[in-house]
Amino acid sequence: QVQLVESGGGLVQAGGSLRLSCTDSGNIFSIYTMAWYRQAPGKQQRELVARITTGGNTVYEDSVKGRFTISRDNAKNTVYLQMNSLNPDDTAVYYCNRAPGGVFAPWGQGTQVTVSS
């Protein structure tokens, strides 16, 4: 079964940066649109943060536009999320998945991002 493994989270001060990575264990990574999602404390649902198609087209949630950048390396089966100008509202567990999330692959453990004020 395919596994998604996220890494790169941590504790950072407001205004800081983090780079998240996610590796897909499948062998057809390149055909999937990949996305990053997050689940904030106390929230039941994961929200879409950013999405990247096989051709490299990207879409961002409004609150992260201009601060976050999603990218992918098909040779490494890896998708990245560069997060700059972090603020406390970005505190969440971040997950990656093949879009739409949870349909083509199970959710991984996620990686915790905590932004202190």
C-alpha distances in whole Angstrom, upper triangle without the diagonal:
4,6,10,13,16,20,23,24,28,31,33,37,38,38,36,33,29,26,23,20,16,14,11,8,8,11,13,13,17,17,16,18,17,19,20,21,23,24,27,29,30,28,26,24,22,24,23,25,24,23,23,22,22,25,26,27,27,28,29,29,33,34,32,33,35,34,30,28,25,24,21,21,19,20,18,15,17,19,22,24,28,29,33,36,34,36,35,34,31,30,26,23,21,17,16,14,14,17,17,16,13,13,10,8,9,12,12,15,17,20,24,27,30,33,36,40
4,7,10,13,17,20,22,25,29,31,34,35,35,32,29,26,23,19,16,13,10,7,5,5,9,10,10,14,14,13,15,14,16,17,18,20,22,25,27,28,26,24,22,20,22,21,22,21,19,19,19,18,22,22,24,24,24,25,26,30,30,28,30,32,30,26,25,21,20,18,18,16,17,15,12,13,15,18,20,24,26,30,33,31,33,32,31,28,27,24,20,18,15,13,11,11,14,15,13,12,12,9,6,8,10,10,13,15,18,21,24,28,30,34,37
4,6,10,13,17,18,21,25,27,31,31,32,29,26,23,20,16,14,10,8,6,5,7,11,13,11,15,16,14,16,14,15,15,16,18,19,22,24,26,24,23,21,18,20,19,20,20,19,19,19,19,23,22,24,23,24,24,25,29,29,26,28,30,28,24,23,20,19,17,17,16,17,14,11,12,13,16,18,22,23,27,30,28,30,29,28,25,24,21,17,15,12,11,9,11,14,15,13,12,13,11,7,7,8,7,10,12,14,18,21,24,27,31,34
4,7,10,14,15,18,22,24,27,28,28,26,23,19,16,13,10,7,6,5,6,9,12,13,11,14,15,13,14,11,12,11,13,15,16,20,22,24,22,21,19,16,17,16,17,16,16,16,17,17,21,20,21,20,21,21,22,25,25,23,25,26,24,20,19,16,16,14,15,14,16,13,10,9,10,12,14,18,20,23,26,24,26,26,25,21,21,18,14,12,9,7,7,9,13,14,11,11,13,11,8,8,7,5,8,9,11,15,17,21,24,27,30
4,7,10,12,15,19,21,25,26,26,23,20,16,14,11,8,5,5,7,8,11,15,16,13,16,18,16,16,13,13,12,13,14,16,19,21,23,22,21,20,17,18,17,17,17,17,17,19,19,22,21,23,21,22,21,22,26,25,22,24,26,23,20,19,16,16,14,15,15,16,13,11,9,10,12,13,16,18,22,24,22,24,24,24,20,19,16,13,11,9,8,10,12,15,17,14,14,16,15,12,11,9,6,7,7,9,13,15,19,21,25,28
4,7,8,12,15,17,21,22,22,19,17,13,11,7,6,4,7,9,12,14,17,18,15,18,19,17,16,13,12,10,11,12,14,16,18,21,20,20,18,15,16,15,15,15,15,16,19,19,22,20,21,19,20,19,20,23,22,19,21,22,20,16,16,14,14,13,15,16,17,14,12,10,9,9,10,13,14,18,21,18,21,20,20,17,16,13,10,8,7,7,10,13,15,17,14,15,18,17,14,13,10,7,7,5,6,9,11,15,18,21,24
4,6,9,13,15,18,20,20,17,14,10,9,6,5,6,9,12,14,17,20,21,18,20,22,20,19,16,15,12,14,13,15,17,19,22,21,22,21,17,18,18,16,16,18,18,21,22,24,22,23,21,21,20,21,24,22,19,22,22,19,16,16,14,15,15,15,17,18,15,14,11,11,10,10,12,13,16,19,17,19,19,20,16,15,13,11,9,9,10,13,16,19,20,18,18,21,20,17,16,14,11,9,8,6,9,10,13,16,19,23
4,7,10,11,15,17,17,14,11,7,6,4,6,9,12,15,17,20,23,24,20,22,24,22,21,17,16,13,14,14,16,17,19,22,22,23,22,19,19,18,16,16,18,19,22,23,25,22,23,21,21,20,20,23,21,18,20,20,17,14,14,14,15,15,16,19,20,16,16,13,12,10,9,10,11,13,16,14,17,17,18,14,14,13,11,10,11,12,16,19,21,22,20,21,24,23,21,20,17,14,12,10,7,8,9,12,14,17,20
4,7,9,13,14,15,12,10,7,8,6,9,11,14,17,20,23,25,26,22,24,26,24,22,18,16,13,13,12,13,14,15,19,19,20,20,17,17,17,15,16,18,20,23,25,27,24,24,22,21,19,19,21,19,17,19,20,16,14,15,15,17,18,19,22,23,19,19,15,14,12,10,11,10,13,15,12,14,14,15,12,10,10,8,8,10,12,16,20,21,22,20,21,24,24,21,20,16,14,12,9,5,5,5,8,10,13,17
4,6,10,12,14,11,10,8,10,10,12,15,18,21,23,26,29,30,26,28,30,27,26,22,20,16,16,14,15,14,15,19,20,22,21,19,19,20,18,19,22,23,27,28,30,27,28,25,24,22,21,23,20,18,21,21,17,16,18,18,20,21,23,25,26,23,22,19,18,15,14,13,12,14,15,12,13,13,15,12,10,10,10,11,14,16,20,23,25,26,23,24,28,27,25,23,19,17,14,12,8,6,5,6,8,11,14
4,7,10,12,10,10,9,12,13,16,18,21,24,27,30,32,33,30,31,33,30,28,25,22,19,18,16,16,15,15,18,20,22,22,20,21,21,19,21,24,26,29,31,33,29,30,26,26,23,22,23,20,18,21,21,17,17,19,20,22,24,26,28,30,26,26,22,21,18,16,15,13,13,14,11,11,11,13,11,9,11,12,13,16,19,23,26,27,28,25,27,30,30,28,26,22,20,17,15,11,8,6,5,6,7,11
4,7,8,6,7,8,11,13,16,19,23,26,29,31,34,34,30,32,34,31,29,25,23,19,19,17,17,16,16,20,21,24,24,21,21,21,19,20,24,25,29,31,32,28,29,25,25,22,21,22,18,17,19,19,15,15,18,19,21,24,26,29,30,27,27,23,21,18,15,14,11,11,10,8,9,9,12,11,10,12,14,14,18,20,24,27,28,29,27,28,32,32,30,28,25,22,20,17,13,11,8,6,5,6,9
4,6,6,9,10,14,16,20,23,26,29,32,35,37,37,33,34,36,33,31,28,25,21,21,18,19,17,18,21,22,25,25,23,22,23,20,22,25,27,31,33,34,30,30,27,26,23,22,22,18,17,19,19,15,16,19,21,24,26,28,31,33,30,30,26,24,20,18,15,12,11,9,8,8,8,12,11,11,14,16,17,21,23,27,30,30,31,29,31,34,35,33,31,28,26,23,20,17,14,11,8,5,5,6
4,5,9,11,15,17,20,23,27,30,33,35,37,37,33,34,36,33,30,27,24,21,20,18,19,16,17,20,21,24,24,22,21,21,18,20,24,26,30,32,33,29,29,25,24,20,19,19,15,14,17,16,13,14,18,20,23,26,28,32,33,31,30,27,24,20,17,15,11,10,7,5,5,7,10,10,10,14,17,17,21,23,26,29,29,30,28,31,34,34,33,31,28,26,24,21,18,15,12,9,6,6,5
4,7,10,14,16,20,23,26,29,33,35,37,36,33,33,35,32,29,26,23,20,21,19,20,18,20,23,23,27,26,23,22,22,18,20,23,25,28,31,31,27,27,23,22,19,19,18,15,13,15,13,10,12,15,18,21,24,27,30,32,29,29,26,23,19,16,13,10,7,4,5,6,9,12,11,13,16,18,18,21,23,26,29,29,30,29,31,34,35,33,32,29,27,26,22,19,17,13,12,9,9,9
4,7,11,13,17,20,24,27,30,32,34,34,30,31,33,30,28,25,22,19,20,18,20,18,20,23,24,27,26,23,22,21,18,19,22,23,27,29,30,26,26,23,22,19,19,19,16,14,16,14,11,12,14,17,19,22,24,28,29,27,27,23,21,17,14,11,8,6,5,5,8,11,13,11,12,15,17,17,20,21,25,27,28,29,27,30,33,33,31,30,27,25,23,20,17,15,11,11,8,10,11
4,7,10,13,17,20,23,27,29,31,30,27,27,29,27,25,21,19,16,17,16,19,18,20,24,23,26,24,21,20,19,16,16,19,20,24,26,26,23,23,20,20,17,18,18,16,13,15,13,9,9,11,14,16,18,20,24,25,23,23,19,17,13,10,7,5,4,6,6,10,12,14,11,12,14,16,14,17,18,22,24,25,26,25,27,30,30,28,28,24,23,21,18,15,14,10,11,10,12,14
4,6,10,13,17,20,23,25,27,27,24,24,27,24,22,19,17,14,15,14,17,17,19,23,22,24,23,20,19,18,15,15,18,19,22,24,25,21,22,19,19,17,18,19,16,13,15,15,11,10,11,12,14,16,18,21,22,20,20,16,14,10,8,6,5,7,9,8,12,13,15,11,12,13,13,12,14,15,19,21,22,24,22,25,27,27,25,24,21,19,18,15,11,11,9,10,10,13,15
4,7,10,13,17,20,22,24,24,20,21,23,21,19,16,15,12,14,14,17,18,20,24,23,25,23,19,19,17,14,14,16,16,19,21,22,18,19,17,18,16,17,19,17,14,16,15,12,9,9,10,11,12,14,17,19,16,16,12,10,7,6,4,6,9,12,11,15,16,17,13,14,14,14,11,13,13,16,19,20,22,20,23,25,24,22,22,19,17,17,14,11,12,10,13,13,17,19
4,7,10,13,17,19,21,21,18,19,21,19,17,14,12,9,12,12,15,16,19,22,21,22,20,17,16,15,12,12,14,15,18,19,21,18,19,16,17,16,17,19,18,14,16,17,14,11,10,9,10,11,13,16,17,14,14,10,8,5,5,6,8,11,14,13,16,17,17,13,13,13,11,9,10,10,13,16,17,19,17,19,22,21,19,19,16,14,13,10,8,10,9,13,14,18,20
4,7,10,13,16,17,18,14,16,18,16,15,12,11,10,13,14,17,19,21,24,23,24,21,18,18,16,14,13,14,14,17,17,19,16,18,17,18,17,19,21,20,17,19,19,16,13,12,10,10,9,10,13,14,11,10,7,6,5,7,9,11,15,18,17,20,20,20,17,17,15,13,10,10,9,12,14,16,18,16,18,20,19,17,17,15,12,13,10,9,12,12,16,18,21,24
4,7,10,12,14,15,12,14,16,14,13,10,10,9,12,13,16,19,21,24,22,22,20,17,17,15,14,13,13,13,15,16,18,16,18,17,18,17,19,22,22,19,20,21,19,15,14,11,11,9,10,12,13,10,8,5,5,6,9,12,14,18,21,19,22,22,22,18,18,16,13,10,8,6,9,11,14,16,14,15,17,15,13,13,12,10,11,9,10,13,14,18,20,24,27
4,6,9,11,12,9,12,15,13,14,11,12,12,15,17,19,22,24,27,25,25,23,19,20,18,17,16,15,15,16,15,18,17,19,18,20,20,22,25,25,22,23,24,22,19,17,14,12,10,10,10,11,8,6,4,7,9,12,15,17,21,24,23,26,26,25,22,22,19,16,13,11,9,10,11,14,17,15,15,17,15,12,13,12,10,12,11,12,16,18,21,24,27,30
4,6,8,9,7,10,12,11,12,10,12,13,15,18,20,23,26,28,26,25,22,19,20,18,18,17,15,14,15,14,17,17,19,19,20,21,23,26,26,24,25,26,24,21,19,15,14,11,11,10,11,9,5,6,8,11,14,18,20,24,27,26,28,28,27,24,24,21,18,15,12,9,8,9,13,15,13,13,14,12,9,11,11,10,13,13,15,18,20,24,26,30,33
4,7,9,8,12,14,13,15,13,15,16,18,21,23,26,28,30,28,27,25,22,23,21,22,20,19,18,18,17,20,20,22,22,24,25,26,30,30,27,29,30,28,24,22,19,17,14,13,12,12,10,7,9,12,15,18,21,24,27,31,29,31,32,31,27,27,24,21,18,15,13,11,12,15,17,16,15,16,13,10,12,13,11,14,15,17,21,23,27,29,33,36
4,6,6,10,11,11,13,13,15,17,19,22,24,28,30,32,30,28,26,23,24,22,22,21,18,17,17,15,19,19,21,22,23,25,27,30,31,28,29,31,29,26,23,20,18,15,14,11,12,11,8,11,13,17,20,23,25,29,32,31,33,34,32,29,29,26,23,20,17,14,12,11,14,16,15,15,14,11,9,12,14,13,17,17,20,23,25,29,32,35,38
4,6,8,10,11,14,14,17,19,22,25,27,31,33,35,33,31,29,26,26,24,25,22,20,18,17,14,18,19,21,22,24,26,28,32,33,30,31,32,31,27,24,21,18,15,13,10,10,10,8,12,14,18,21,24,27,31,34,33,36,36,35,32,32,29,26,23,20,17,15,13,16,18,18,18,17,13,13,15,17,17,20,21,23,27,28,32,34,38,41
4,6,6,8,11,12,15,18,21,24,27,30,33,35,32,31,28,25,25,22,23,20,17,15,14,11,14,16,18,20,22,24,26,30,31,28,29,30,29,26,23,19,17,14,13,9,11,11,9,12,14,17,20,24,26,30,33,32,35,36,34,31,31,29,26,23,19,16,13,11,14,16,16,16,15,11,12,15,17,18,21,21,23,27,28,32,34,38,41
4,6,6,9,9,12,15,18,21,24,27,30,32,29,28,25,22,22,19,19,17,14,12,11,9,12,13,16,17,19,21,23,26,28,25,25,26,26,22,19,15,13,10,10,7,9,9,6,8,10,14,17,20,23,26,30,29,31,32,31,27,28,25,23,19,16,13,11,9,11,14,14,15,14,11,11,14,15,15,19,18,20,24,25,29,31,34,37
4,6,8,9,13,16,19,22,26,29,32,34,31,30,27,24,23,20,20,17,14,11,9,6,9,11,13,15,17,20,23,26,27,25,24,25,25,22,19,15,12,9,9,5,8,10,7,10,10,14,17,20,23,26,30,29,32,33,32,28,29,27,25,21,18,15,13,10,12,15,16,17,16,13,14,17,18,19,22,21,23,26,27,30,32,36,38
4,7,9,13,16,19,23,26,29,32,34,31,30,26,23,23,19,20,17,14,11,9,6,9,11,13,15,17,20,23,26,28,25,25,26,26,23,20,17,15,12,12,9,12,14,11,13,13,16,19,22,25,28,31,31,33,34,32,29,30,28,26,22,19,15,13,10,11,13,15,16,14,12,13,17,18,19,23,22,24,27,28,32,33,37,39
4,6,9,13,15,19,22,25,29,30,27,26,22,19,19,16,17,14,11,9,7,6,10,11,12,13,15,17,19,23,25,22,22,24,24,20,18,14,13,11,12,10,13,14,11,12,11,14,16,20,22,26,29,28,30,31,29,26,27,24,22,19,16,12,9,6,7,10,11,13,12,9,11,14,15,17,20,19,21,24,25,29,30,34,36
4,7,11,13,17,20,23,26,28,25,24,20,17,16,13,13,11,7,6,4,6,9,9,9,10,11,13,16,19,21,19,19,21,21,17,15,12,11,10,12,11,15,15,12,12,10,13,14,17,20,23,26,25,27,28,26,23,24,22,20,17,14,11,9,6,5,8,10,13,12,11,12,15,15,17,20,18,20,23,23,27,28,32,34
4,7,10,14,17,20,23,25,22,22,18,15,14,11,11,9,6,5,6,8,11,10,11,10,11,12,14,18,19,17,17,19,19,15,13,9,9,8,11,11,14,14,10,9,7,10,11,15,17,20,23,22,24,25,23,20,21,19,17,13,11,7,6,5,5,8,9,11,12,11,11,13,13,14,16,15,16,19,19,23,24,28,30
4,7,10,14,16,20,22,19,19,15,12,10,7,7,6,4,6,9,11,13,12,11,9,9,10,11,15,16,14,15,17,16,12,11,8,10,10,13,14,17,16,13,11,8,9,9,13,14,18,20,19,21,22,19,16,18,15,14,10,8,6,6,6,6,8,8,11,12,12,12,13,12,13,15,13,14,16,17,20,21,25,27
4,7,11,13,17,19,16,16,13,10,9,6,5,5,6,9,12,14,17,14,14,11,11,10,10,14,14,12,13,16,14,11,10,8,10,11,15,16,19,17,14,12,9,9,8,11,12,15,17,16,17,18,16,13,14,12,10,7,6,4,7,9,9,10,9,12,14,14,13,14,11,12,13,10,11,13,13,16,18,21,23
4,7,10,13,15,13,13,10,6,5,4,5,7,9,12,15,18,20,18,17,14,12,11,10,13,13,12,14,17,15,12,13,11,14,15,18,19,22,20,18,15,12,12,10,13,13,16,18,16,17,16,14,11,12,9,8,6,5,6,8,11,10,10,8,11,14,15,14,13,10,11,12,9,11,12,12,15,17,20,22
4,6,10,12,10,11,8,5,5,7,7,10,12,16,19,21,23,21,20,17,15,13,11,14,13,12,15,17,15,13,15,14,17,18,21,22,25,23,20,18,15,14,12,14,13,16,17,14,14,13,11,9,9,6,5,4,6,8,11,14,14,14,11,13,16,18,16,15,12,12,12,9,9,9,9,12,14,17,19
4,7,8,6,7,6,4,6,9,10,13,16,19,22,25,27,24,24,20,18,16,14,16,14,14,18,20,18,16,18,17,20,22,25,26,28,26,23,21,18,17,15,17,16,18,19,16,15,13,11,10,9,5,5,7,8,11,13,16,16,15,13,14,17,19,18,16,12,13,12,9,10,10,10,12,14,17,19
4,6,5,8,8,8,9,12,12,15,18,22,25,28,29,27,26,22,20,17,14,16,14,14,18,20,18,17,19,19,22,24,27,29,31,29,26,23,21,19,17,18,16,18,18,14,13,10,8,8,6,4,6,9,11,15,17,20,19,19,16,18,21,23,21,19,16,16,14,12,12,10,10,10,12,14,16
4,6,9,10,10,12,15,15,19,22,25,28,31,33,31,30,26,24,21,18,19,17,18,21,24,21,20,23,23,26,27,30,32,34,31,29,26,24,22,20,21,19,20,20,16,14,11,10,10,8,6,8,11,14,17,20,23,23,22,19,20,24,26,24,21,17,17,15,13,13,11,11,10,12,14,16
4,7,9,11,13,16,17,21,24,27,30,33,35,33,31,28,25,22,19,21,19,20,23,26,24,23,26,25,28,30,33,34,37,34,31,29,26,25,23,24,22,24,23,19,17,14,12,13,11,10,11,14,16,20,21,24,24,23,20,20,24,26,24,22,19,19,17,16,16,14,15,14,16,17,19
4,6,8,9,13,15,18,21,24,27,30,32,30,28,25,22,20,17,18,17,18,21,24,22,21,24,23,26,28,31,32,35,32,29,27,24,24,21,23,21,23,23,19,18,15,12,13,12,9,11,13,14,17,19,21,20,19,17,18,21,23,22,20,17,18,17,15,16,14,15,15,17,19,20
4,7,10,13,15,19,21,24,26,29,32,30,28,25,23,21,18,20,19,20,23,26,25,23,25,24,27,28,31,31,34,32,29,27,25,24,22,25,23,25,25,22,21,18,16,16,15,12,12,14,14,17,18,20,19,17,15,15,18,21,20,17,15,16,16,15,17,16,17,18,20,22,24
4,6,10,12,15,17,21,23,26,28,26,25,22,19,17,15,17,17,18,20,24,22,20,22,21,24,25,28,28,31,29,26,24,22,22,20,22,21,24,24,21,20,18,15,15,14,11,11,12,12,14,15,17,15,14,12,12,15,18,17,15,13,15,15,14,16,16,17,18,20,22,24
4,7,9,12,14,17,20,22,25,23,22,19,16,14,12,15,15,15,18,21,19,17,19,17,20,21,24,25,28,26,23,21,18,18,16,19,18,21,21,19,18,17,14,13,13,9,9,9,9,11,11,14,13,12,9,11,14,16,15,14,11,13,13,11,13,13,14,16,18,21,23
4,6,9,11,15,18,21,23,21,19,16,13,11,9,12,12,12,14,18,17,15,16,15,18,20,23,24,27,26,23,20,17,17,15,17,16,19,19,17,17,16,13,12,13,10,11,10,10,11,12,14,12,11,10,13,15,17,17,16,13,15,16,13,15,15,15,17,18,21,22
4,6,8,11,14,17,19,17,15,12,10,8,7,10,11,11,12,16,15,13,13,12,15,17,20,21,24,23,20,18,15,14,12,15,14,17,19,17,17,18,14,12,14,12,12,10,9,10,10,12,10,9,9,12,14,16,16,16,14,15,16,14,15,16,15,18,19,22,24
4,7,11,14,17,18,16,14,11,8,6,5,9,9,7,9,12,11,9,10,9,13,15,19,20,23,22,19,17,13,12,10,12,11,14,15,13,14,15,13,10,12,11,12,9,10,10,11,13,12,12,12,15,17,18,18,18,15,16,17,14,14,14,13,16,16,20,21
4,7,10,14,15,12,11,7,6,4,6,10,11,8,9,12,11,8,8,6,10,12,16,17,20,19,17,15,11,10,8,11,11,14,16,15,17,18,16,13,16,14,14,11,11,9,11,12,10,12,12,15,17,17,17,18,16,17,18,15,16,17,16,18,19,22,24
4,7,10,11,9,8,5,5,7,9,12,14,12,12,14,14,11,10,7,9,10,14,15,18,18,15,13,10,11,10,13,14,17,19,19,21,22,20,17,19,17,17,13,12,9,10,9,8,10,11,14,15,15,16,17,16,17,19,16,17,19,19,22,22,26,27
4,7,8,6,5,4,7,9,12,15,17,14,14,15,16,12,10,7,7,8,11,12,15,15,13,12,9,10,10,13,15,18,21,21,23,25,23,20,22,20,19,16,14,11,11,10,9,11,13,16,16,16,16,18,18,18,21,18,19,21,21,24,25,28,30
4,5,5,5,7,9,12,15,18,20,18,17,18,19,16,13,10,10,9,12,11,15,16,14,13,11,13,14,17,19,22,25,24,27,28,26,23,25,24,22,19,17,13,12,10,9,11,14,17,16,15,16,19,19,20,23,21,22,25,24,28,28,32,34
4,6,8,10,13,16,19,22,24,21,20,21,22,19,16,12,10,9,10,9,12,14,12,12,11,14,16,18,21,24,27,27,30,31,29,26,28,26,25,21,19,15,14,11,11,14,16,18,17,15,17,20,20,21,24,22,24,26,26,30,31,34,36
4,6,9,12,16,19,22,24,21,20,20,21,19,15,13,11,10,12,11,14,16,15,15,13,15,17,19,21,24,27,27,30,32,30,27,30,28,27,23,21,18,17,14,14,16,19,21,20,19,20,23,23,24,27,25,26,29,28,31,32,35,37
4,6,10,13,16,19,21,18,16,17,18,15,12,9,8,8,10,11,14,15,14,13,11,12,13,15,18,20,23,24,27,29,27,24,26,25,24,21,19,16,16,14,14,16,18,21,21,19,20,23,22,23,25,23,24,26,25,28,28,32,33
4,7,10,14,16,18,16,14,15,17,14,11,10,9,11,14,14,18,19,17,16,13,14,14,16,18,20,23,23,26,28,26,23,26,25,24,21,19,17,16,15,13,15,17,21,21,20,21,24,23,24,26,24,24,26,25,28,28,32,33
4,7,10,13,15,12,11,12,13,11,9,7,8,11,14,15,19,19,17,15,12,12,12,13,15,17,19,20,22,24,22,19,22,21,21,18,17,14,15,14,12,14,16,19,20,19,20,22,21,22,24,21,21,23,22,25,25,28,29
4,7,9,12,10,9,11,13,11,10,9,11,13,17,18,22,22,20,18,14,14,12,14,15,17,18,19,20,22,20,17,20,19,20,17,16,14,15,14,12,13,15,19,19,20,20,22,21,22,23,20,21,22,21,23,23,27,27
4,6,8,7,6,9,10,8,8,9,12,15,18,20,24,23,21,18,15,14,11,12,12,14,15,15,17,18,16,14,17,16,17,14,15,14,15,15,13,14,15,19,20,21,21,22,20,21,22,19,19,20,18,20,20,23,24
4,6,6,6,10,11,10,11,12,15,18,22,23,27,25,23,21,17,16,13,14,13,14,15,14,15,16,13,12,15,15,16,14,15,15,16,17,14,15,15,19,20,22,22,22,20,21,22,19,19,19,17,19,18,21,22
4,6,5,9,10,10,13,14,17,21,24,26,29,28,27,24,20,18,15,16,14,15,14,14,14,16,13,12,16,16,18,17,18,18,20,21,18,18,19,22,24,25,26,26,24,25,25,22,21,21,19,20,19,21,21
4,6,9,9,9,12,14,18,21,25,27,30,29,27,24,20,18,15,14,12,12,11,11,11,12,9,9,13,14,16,15,17,18,20,22,20,20,20,23,25,27,26,26,23,24,24,20,20,19,16,17,15,18,17
4,6,5,6,9,11,15,18,21,24,27,25,24,21,17,15,11,11,8,9,9,9,10,13,10,9,12,13,15,13,15,16,18,20,18,19,19,22,24,25,25,25,22,22,22,19,18,17,14,16,14,17,17
4,5,6,8,11,14,18,21,24,27,26,24,21,18,15,12,12,10,10,11,12,13,16,14,12,16,17,19,16,18,18,20,21,19,20,20,24,26,26,26,27,24,25,25,22,21,20,18,19,18,20,20
4,6,8,11,14,18,21,24,26,26,25,22,18,16,13,11,10,9,9,11,13,17,15,14,17,19,21,18,20,20,22,23,22,23,23,27,28,29,29,29,27,27,27,23,22,22,19,20,18,20,20
4,7,10,13,17,20,23,26,24,24,20,17,14,10,8,6,5,6,8,10,14,13,11,14,16,18,16,18,18,21,22,21,23,22,26,28,28,27,28,25,24,24,20,19,18,15,16,14,17,17
4,7,10,14,17,20,22,21,20,17,13,10,7,5,4,6,8,9,12,15,14,11,14,14,15,13,15,14,17,19,18,20,19,22,24,25,24,24,21,21,21,17,16,16,14,15,15,18,19
4,7,10,13,16,19,18,17,14,11,8,6,5,7,9,12,12,15,18,17,14,17,17,17,14,15,14,16,17,17,19,19,22,24,23,23,24,21,21,21,18,17,18,16,18,18,21,22
4,7,11,13,16,15,14,11,7,6,5,6,9,12,15,15,18,20,19,15,18,17,16,13,13,11,13,13,14,16,16,19,20,20,19,20,18,18,19,16,16,17,16,19,19,23,24
4,7,10,13,12,11,9,6,5,7,8,11,14,18,18,21,23,22,19,21,20,19,15,15,12,13,14,14,17,17,20,21,20,19,21,19,19,20,18,17,19,19,22,22,26,27
4,6,9,9,8,6,4,6,9,11,14,17,21,21,24,26,25,21,23,22,20,16,15,12,12,12,14,17,17,19,20,18,17,19,18,18,20,17,18,20,20,24,24,28,30
4,5,5,6,5,6,8,12,14,17,20,24,24,27,29,28,24,26,24,22,19,17,14,15,14,16,19,19,21,22,19,18,21,20,19,21,19,19,22,22,26,27,30,33
4,5,5,6,8,11,15,17,20,23,27,27,30,32,31,27,28,26,24,20,18,15,14,13,15,18,19,20,20,17,17,20,20,19,22,20,21,24,25,28,30,33,36
4,6,8,11,13,17,19,22,25,29,29,32,34,33,29,30,28,26,23,21,17,17,16,19,22,22,23,23,20,19,22,22,21,23,22,23,26,26,30,31,35,37
4,5,9,11,15,17,20,23,27,27,30,31,31,27,27,26,23,20,18,15,15,15,18,21,20,21,22,19,18,20,19,18,20,19,19,23,23,27,29,32,35
4,7,10,14,17,20,23,27,26,29,30,29,25,26,24,21,18,15,12,12,12,15,17,17,18,18,15,14,16,16,15,17,17,18,21,22,26,28,31,34
4,7,10,13,16,19,23,22,25,26,26,22,23,21,18,15,13,10,11,11,14,17,16,17,19,16,15,16,15,14,16,14,15,18,19,23,24,28,30
4,7,10,13,17,20,19,22,24,23,19,20,18,16,13,11,8,9,10,12,15,14,16,18,16,15,16,15,14,15,13,14,17,17,20,22,25,28
4,6,10,13,16,16,19,21,20,16,17,16,15,11,11,9,12,13,15,17,16,18,20,19,17,18,16,15,16,13,12,15,14,18,19,22,25
4,6,10,13,12,15,17,16,13,14,14,13,10,10,9,12,14,15,17,16,19,21,20,19,19,17,16,16,13,12,13,12,15,16,19,21
4,7,10,10,14,16,16,13,15,15,15,12,14,13,16,18,19,21,20,22,25,24,23,23,20,19,19,16,14,15,12,15,15,18,20
4,7,7,10,13,13,9,12,13,14,11,14,14,17,20,20,22,20,23,26,26,24,24,21,20,19,16,13,13,10,12,11,15,16
4,5,9,12,13,10,13,15,16,15,17,18,21,23,23,25,24,27,29,29,28,28,25,23,23,19,16,16,12,13,11,14,15
4,6,10,11,10,12,15,17,16,19,20,24,26,26,27,26,29,31,32,30,30,27,26,25,21,18,17,13,13,10,12,12
4,7,8,6,9,12,14,14,17,18,22,25,24,25,24,26,29,30,28,28,24,23,22,18,15,14,10,9,7,9,10
4,5,6,8,11,14,15,18,20,24,26,26,26,25,27,30,31,30,29,25,24,23,19,17,14,11,9,6,7,7
4,5,6,9,13,14,18,20,24,27,26,26,24,27,30,31,29,28,24,23,21,18,16,13,10,7,5,6,6
4,5,8,12,13,16,19,22,24,24,24,22,24,27,29,27,26,22,22,21,17,16,13,10,9,8,10,10
4,6,9,10,13,15,19,21,21,21,19,22,25,26,25,23,20,19,18,14,13,10,8,7,7,10,11
4,7,9,13,16,19,22,22,22,20,22,25,26,24,23,19,18,16,13,11,8,5,5,6,8,11
4,6,9,13,16,19,19,19,17,18,22,23,21,19,15,15,13,10,8,6,6,7,9,12,14
4,7,10,13,17,17,18,15,16,19,20,18,16,12,11,9,6,5,4,6,8,11,15,18
4,7,10,14,14,15,12,14,17,18,16,14,11,10,9,5,5,6,7,10,13,16,19
4,7,10,12,12,9,11,14,14,12,11,7,7,7,5,7,9,11,14,17,20,23
4,7,9,10,8,10,12,12,10,10,8,8,10,7,9,12,13,17,19,23,26
4,6,8,5,7,9,8,7,8,7,8,11,10,13,16,17,21,23,26,29
4,6,6,7,8,6,7,9,9,11,15,14,16,19,21,24,26,30,32
3,5,8,7,8,9,11,11,14,17,15,18,20,21,25,26,30,32
4,6,6,8,9,11,11,14,17,16,19,21,22,25,27,30,32
4,6,7,7,8,8,11,14,13,16,18,19,22,25,28,30
4,6,5,5,6,10,13,13,17,19,21,24,26,30,32
4,6,7,9,13,16,17,20,23,24,27,30,33,36
4,7,10,12,16,17,20,23,25,28,31,34,37
4,7,9,13,14,17,20,22,26,28,32,35
4,6,10,11,15,18,21,24,27,30,33
4,7,8,12,14,17,20,23,26,29
4,6,9,12,15,18,22,25,28
4,7,9,13,16,19,22,26
4,7,10,13,16,19,23
4,7,10,13,16,20
4,6,10,13,16
4,7,10,13
4,6,10
4,7
4
